[in-house]
Amino acid sequence: MFSRDLVTCGRVQVVPAPLVDPAVLVGATLPGSEILPMVLATIAGARRTLDVAMYTLTDAAVVDAMEAALVRGVAVRVLLDPSERPSDPSAASLRAHGVAVRLYASSGEKLHAKAAIADGEAVILGSANWTVSGFEHNHELDVAIPADSAIAAAFEQQFDSDWAASA
């Protein structure tokens, strides 16, 4: 990714072929477009639980995917930053479809997380907000870890704490 970024900035750089590691998937935007498919795959792969902590959530395909996850029996919880008003329509749609949505209990700080945990097994995290800008216009970097229960448990513990504090 870093070599690719240097080329994008005009530096003469050899970009090595990506190393394939099914345990850790790396995605970027500009010049890549890997993050949205990683997010949608994580949501589509959820069978029991999906917990999302997101600074800004406005992408319609992602909202639709979370609503579809609920329909297929996945317990979906979404925690959003209260200052990010562009997320309000997404939150309203999710709530209208039965998804549990809370606003992060803030004392002035932002919920700047961009992470999801599926089935206590898969994690996706990075810099991309789940917005059209985050997926298509900004230069972002995210990582998906599709099957690591220890990492997922650490993320889940923090999410559960934030969720409970935001009741």
Secondary structure in CASP SS format (residue, H / E / C, confidence):
PFRMAT SS
TARGET T0000
AUTHOR 0000-0000-0000
METHOD secondary structure of the structure
MODEL  1
M C 1.00
F H 1.00
S H 1.00
R H 1.00
D H 1.00
L H 1.00
V H 1.00
T H 1.00
C C 1.00
G C 1.00
R C 1.00
V C 1.00
Q C 1.00
V C 1.00
V C 1.00
P C 1.00
A C 1.00
P C 1.00
L C 1.00
V C 1.00
D C 1.00
P C 1.00
A C 1.00
V C 1.00
L E 1.00
V E 1.00
G E 1.00
A E 1.00
T E 1.00
L C 1.00
P C 1.00
G C 1.00
S E 1.00
E C 1.00
I H 1.00
L H 1.00
P H 1.00
M H 1.00
V H 1.00
L H 1.00
A H 1.00
T H 1.00
I H 1.00
A H 1.00
G H 1.00
A C 1.00
R C 1.00
R C 1.00
T E 1.00
L E 1.00
D E 1.00
V E 1.00
A E 1.00
M E 1.00
Y C 1.00
T C 1.00
L E 1.00
T C 1.00
D C 1.00
A H 1.00
A H 1.00
V H 1.00
V H 1.00
D H 1.00
A H 1.00
M H 1.00
E H 1.00
A H 1.00
A H 1.00
L H 1.00
V H 1.00
R C 1.00
G C 1.00
V C 1.00
A E 1.00
V E 1.00
R E 1.00
V E 1.00
L E 1.00
L E 1.00
D C 1.00
P C 1.00
S C 1.00
E C 1.00
R H 1.00
P H 1.00
S H 1.00
D H 1.00
P H 1.00
S H 1.00
A H 1.00
A H 1.00
S H 1.00
L H 1.00
R H 1.00
A H 1.00
H C 1.00
G C 1.00
V C 1.00
A E 1.00
V E 1.00
R E 1.00
L E 1.00
Y C 1.00
A C 1.00
S C 1.00
S C 1.00
G C 1.00
E C 1.00
K C 1.00
L C 1.00
H C 1.00
A C 1.00
K E 1.00
A E 1.00
A E 1.00
I E 1.00
A E 1.00
D C 1.00
G C 1.00
E C 1.00
A E 1.00
V E 1.00
I E 1.00
L E 1.00
G E 1.00
S C 1.00
A C 1.00
N C 1.00
W E 1.00
T C 1.00
V H 1.00
S H 1.00
G H 1.00
F H 1.00
E H 1.00
H H 1.00
N C 1.00
H C 1.00
E C 1.00
L E 1.00
D E 1.00
V E 1.00
A E 1.00
I E 1.00
P C 1.00
A C 1.00
D C 1.00
S H 1.00
A H 1.00
I H 1.00
A H 1.00
A H 1.00
A H 1.00
F H 1.00
E H 1.00
Q H 1.00
Q H 1.00
F H 1.00
D H 1.00
S H 1.00
D H 1.00
W H 1.00
A H 1.00
A H 1.00
S C 1.00
A C 1.00
END
